[in-house]
Amino acid sequence: MAAAKEAAGPSSGRAVLVTGGAGYIGSHAVLQLLTAGFRVVVVDSLANSSEIALRRVRALAGDHARNLVFHKVDIREKDGLEKVFASARFDAVIHFAGLKAVGESVQKPLLYYDHNVVGTINLLEIMAAHGCKKLVFSSSAAVYGSPKNSPCTEDFPLIPHNPYGRTKLMAEEICRDIYHSDPEWSIILLRYFNPVGAHPSGYVGEDPCGTPNNLMPFVQQIAVGRRPSLTIFGNNYATKDGTGVRDYIHVVDLAEGHLFALRKLFESSSNIGCEAYNLGTGKGTSVLEIVNAFEKASGKKIPLVMGQRRPGDAEILFSSPAKAERELHWKAKYGITEMCRDLWNWASKHPYGYAASESPKLNGSSR
Ligand code: UD1
């Protein structure tokens, strides 16, 4: 976590509200924020996350754990959110809370607009009312849809092709409009590519509800014997081995991007406006390449079945992280070897996720 300390700079003692802080990316970010000396208040509905993640974060944060407060609040409930803002003054907000399953968003679009758009509007209204106008927003590469070429820069056309991606784009546009209406706002929109991995301790990681939507959580469940095989969604793409190419990024790197974004918000002498940044490695990796890397890391064979292309899938999508490197001074440090190593460390300790695992003994205590 030394890098996180460095990233935070003179941020010690500042208070940050983190929505969705018990989730996969949120929990990793909360740990880094605490270690960097921030006071952190998490609001999370726990609808798709576990309070055990926050217990683990506390245990890993050691003495910094006293700076973490948790409220079980759904951001769509304005009264609950209002009470949280009445209880403390926040220097900034990191907004992770939202739904993220693409397939489900096609089946239940209103649910997605409610969580991801209405929830964001509630948050922005209450932030404005309390004079808190610094925001880091959790956006997605899904706002680009299927760009014709990669690496993808932030000025590429924004043409999401599913309700999930549209909710992220709408929330981005709301942020841009808010800034134009009131230039006191400073907003950083972080467009995530494909997060993979877990905290190197193996005690915090991804715990999807139901059938995983994304590749690596699915692979992880095969490795622990929960699923028989992986269907490869198309092996006739115009790529190095015929399978889809993505930009996989270690969740620890991704979480750290939020600390660099906060530093930018706090340290800029002038208002930075509303700016979007890609958080990716800038490297394209095929499905077969990352599955092979996982087999090496885990020593487990992943049985493969060649299947049809998944509708809506891009052939190749990877980022240009140049703008984040240049303006946030952030750069991903880890590659797919470390992602797969840390994913397996987590998966082998928690084959059935948080709920089914026993309390871990950390620093000699079970918290
Ligand atoms: C998916 C979403 C994207 C969202 C992102 C969030 C779709 C079409 N896209 O992106 O909008 O922002 O998740 O994390 O759902 N694959 C297989 N077999 C599987 C699962 C995946 O071959 O069982 C392949 C896919 O075809 C793709 C790669 O693995 O080439 C990665 O897939 P996935 O993890 O679902 O991420 P994205 O498709 O990039």
Residues whose N, C-alpha, C, O or C-beta is under 5 A from the ligand:
A	BS01	UD1	V102 S140 A142 N213 N214 L215 M216 F218 T231 I232 F233 G244 V245 R246 V287 P311 G312 D313
